Amino acid sequence: MNLIDNPFAQGKVLLVNKPLRWTSFNVVSKIRYLSKTKKVGHAGTLDPLATGLLIVCTGKFTKKINEYMAQEKEYTGTITLGSVTPTFDLESEPMDFKDYSQLTESDIEAATVPFTGLIYQKPPIHSAIKKDGKRVYELARKGIEVEMEARPVTIKVFEITGIDMPLVHFRVVCSTGTYIRSLANDFGAALGVGGHLSALCRTRIGAFTLNQSQTVEELEQTIPAERLAGSVGQEEGKGE
């Protein structure tokens, strides 16, 4: 099959429900293999411990990646109060445990207010951001101290959807560049007990929603079938 025959080489936008513990690059590699297309990329990283919507573009549609990355995002998840982690999530062990029994639901609800609207947020030191040409997580793993600069982000909605202490369930609607891990860490600090992100699911990017997405198992069926159908269609066209 040449590039003309392969619809994925021509360009597709795939909505994927990223599995837990898969990296975003794992998903890209899988789709590259299934579609037999080298030009594949994703529009916004999801951490390995996050699940949910990942937009993957193939072929000529990779030109749309920056457009999709810039769009508003929605997440649901869980913050565990009473401890922190170096990575701000469960990729590292909880530490610095503190009593949270004095906190009321009103305290927790009120603590969301300073984190809505335009805020300045420091990305985690365990992130893929580059500083002096190197990924900061690589420096952090070597024990090198990195000072992260605060960046402006917009959090349109920070809603508490349930409380089962020490677990606080939430929904966030935010601008691109927002680190939900940092939000969890900063939220816990504002409450005086610490906190870390213990679950995260991306439910929307712009107009694309999670319920429109396919699992990896579904893609293993649909991509080869669509690729074969495209090839057959091209062959039939040549025979007319």
C-alpha positions in Angstrom: 0.0 0.0 0.0 1.4 3.4 -0.9 0.6 6.8 0.7 -2.2 7.5 -1.7 -4.0 4.2 -0.8 -3.6 4.7 3.0 -6.3 7.0 4.4 -4.3 7.5 7.6 -1.3 8.8 5.7 -3.7 11.3 4.0 -4.8 12.4 7.4 -7.1 11.4 10.3 -8.1 12.8 13.7 -8.5 10.0 16.2 -10.1 10.4 19.6 -8.5 7.9 22.0 -9.4 6.9 25.6 -5.9 6.6 27.0 -5.5 3.7 29.3 -4.1 3.9 32.8 -0.3 3.6 32.9 0.1 4.1 29.2 2.2 7.1 28.2 0.9 9.4 25.5 3.8 8.2 23.4 2.7 4.6 23.9 -0.6 5.5 22.2 1.1 7.3 19.3 3.4 4.3 18.8 0.4 1.9 18.8 -1.5 4.0 16.2 1.7 4.4 14.1 1.9 0.6 14.0 -1.8 -0.1 13.4 -2.1 2.6 10.7 1.2 1.9 9.0 1.8 5.6 9.0 5.0 7.3 10.2 3.6 10.8 10.6 1.5 10.5 13.9 1.4 12.9 16.9 -0.8 13.8 19.8 -2.3 17.1 20.8 -1.5 17.4 24.5 0.3 15.0 26.9 -1.6 13.0 29.5 0.6 11.6 32.3 0.9 7.8 32.7 -1.4 7.8 35.7 -4.1 9.9 34.0 -6.7 8.5 31.7 -9.2 10.0 29.3 -9.3 11.9 26.0 -6.2 12.1 23.9 -6.4 13.5 20.4 -4.1 11.8 17.9 -3.5 13.2 14.4 -2.1 11.3 11.5 -0.7 12.3 8.1 -1.5 15.8 6.9 -3.8 16.4 9.9 -0.7 16.6 12.2 -0.7 20.2 11.1 -3.8 20.7 13.2 -2.0 19.6 16.5 -1.2 23.1 17.7 -4.8 24.2 17.0 -6.2 21.4 19.1 -3.6 21.9 21.9 -4.7 25.5 22.3 -8.3 24.6 23.1 -10.0 24.6 26.5 -9.8 21.3 28.5 -12.0 19.7 31.1 -10.9 17.1 33.7 -12.4 15.2 36.6 -10.3 13.7 39.3 -9.5 13.2 43.0 -7.1 15.0 45.3 -6.0 13.2 48.5 -5.5 15.6 51.4 -3.1 15.2 54.3 0.1 14.4 52.4 2.2 15.5 49.5 4.4 13.7 47.0 7.5 15.0 45.1 5.8 14.5 41.8 2.5 16.0 43.0 0.7 12.7 42.1 1.1 8.9 42.8 4.2 8.4 40.7 6.1 9.0 44.0 5.3 8.0 47.6 3.2 10.2 49.9 5.1 11.9 52.6 4.8 14.8 55.2 1.5 13.5 56.6 -0.7 16.0 58.4 -4.0 15.8 60.3 -7.0 17.0 58.2 -9.8 16.2 60.7 -10.4 19.9 61.4 -11.3 20.7 57.8 -15.0 21.2 57.0 -16.8 20.9 53.7 -17.1 24.7 53.8 -13.4 25.1 54.2 -12.7 22.9 51.2 -15.3 24.6 49.0 -14.0 28.1 49.9 -10.4 27.0 49.1 -11.3 26.7 45.4 -12.1 30.4 45.0 -8.5 31.7 44.8 -7.7 29.1 42.2 -10.4 30.2 39.7 -9.9 32.9 37.0 -6.4 34.0 35.9 -3.8 32.5 38.3 -0.1 32.1 38.2 1.0 28.5 38.6 4.4 26.8 38.9 4.7 23.6 36.8 5.9 20.5 38.7 9.7 19.9 38.7 8.9 16.4 37.5 7.5 17.5 34.2 8.7 17.5 30.5 9.3 21.2 30.4 12.8 22.1 29.1 15.2 24.3 31.1 18.6 25.2 29.7 17.9 22.6 27.0 17.1 19.7 29.4 13.9 18.2 30.6 13.4 19.3 34.2 12.3 15.9 35.3 15.7 14.5 34.3 17.4 17.2 36.4 15.0 16.5 39.3 15.8 12.7 39.2 19.5 13.6 39.5 18.8 15.6 42.6 19.5 18.9 40.9 17.4 21.7 42.3 15.3 23.5 39.7 13.5 26.7 40.2 10.3 26.8 38.1 8.9 30.1 37.0 5.2 30.7 37.6 3.1 30.9 34.4 -0.3 32.5 33.8 -3.2 30.0 33.3 -6.9 30.4 33.4 -9.1 28.1 35.5 -12.7 28.7 34.4 -14.3 26.1 36.7 -13.0 24.4 39.8 -15.9 22.5 41.2 -15.9 20.1 44.2 -18.1 17.2 43.2 -17.8 15.0 46.3 -15.9 14.8 49.6 -15.0 11.5 51.3 -12.1 12.5 53.4 -9.3 12.5 52.7 -10.5 12.2 49.1 -11.8 15.3 47.4 -13.4 14.8 44.0 -13.4 17.7 41.5 -14.2 18.9 38.0 -11.9 21.5 36.4 -12.3 23.5 33.1 -9.0 25.2 32.2 -6.8 26.7 29.6 -4.0 24.9 27.9 -0.8 24.8 29.9 -2.6 24.1 33.2 -1.0 21.4 35.4 -3.7 19.7 37.4 -1.0 18.1 39.5 0.2 21.6 40.5 -3.4 22.6 41.3 -3.7 19.6 43.6 -0.5 20.4 45.4 -1.3 24.1 45.7 -4.9 23.4 46.9 -3.6 21.2 49.6 -1.1 23.8 50.7 -3.8 26.5 50.8 -5.8 24.2 53.2 -2.7 23.8 55.4 -2.6 20.0 55.2 -0.9 19.3 51.9 -2.4 17.3 49.0 -1.6 15.4 45.9 -3.4 14.2 42.8 -4.6 10.6 43.1 -6.8 10.2 40.0 -7.3 12.2 36.8 -9.4 11.8 33.7 -9.5 14.3 30.8 -13.1 14.5 29.7 -13.0 17.2 27.0 -10.7 19.1 24.6 -12.6 21.9 22.9 -15.7 20.4 21.3 -14.3 16.8 21.5 -15.6 14.7 24.4 -14.5 11.5 26.0 -17.7 9.7 25.1 -16.7 10.2 21.4 -13.4 8.4 21.9 -12.4 4.8 21.3 -10.4 2.4 23.5 -7.1 1.0 22.3 -8.9 -2.4 21.9 -11.5 -0.8 19.6 -8.8 0.9 17.6 -7.0 -2.4 17.1 -10.2 -3.5 15.2 -11.2 -0.2 13.4 -7.9 1.1 12.2 -6.8 -2.0 10.1 -10.3 -2.3 8.8 -10.4 1.3 7.7 -7.0 1.1 6.2 -7.9 -2.0 4.2 -11.2 -0.3 3.1 -9.2 2.7 1.8 -6.9 0.4 -0.1 -9.8 -1.5 -1.7 -11.6 1.7 -2.6 -8.5 3.0 -4.4 -8.1 -0.3 -6.3 -11.8 -0.2 -7.3 -11.3 3.3 -8.5 -8.4 2.4 -10.7 -10.5 -0.4 -12.3 -13.3 2.0 -13.5 
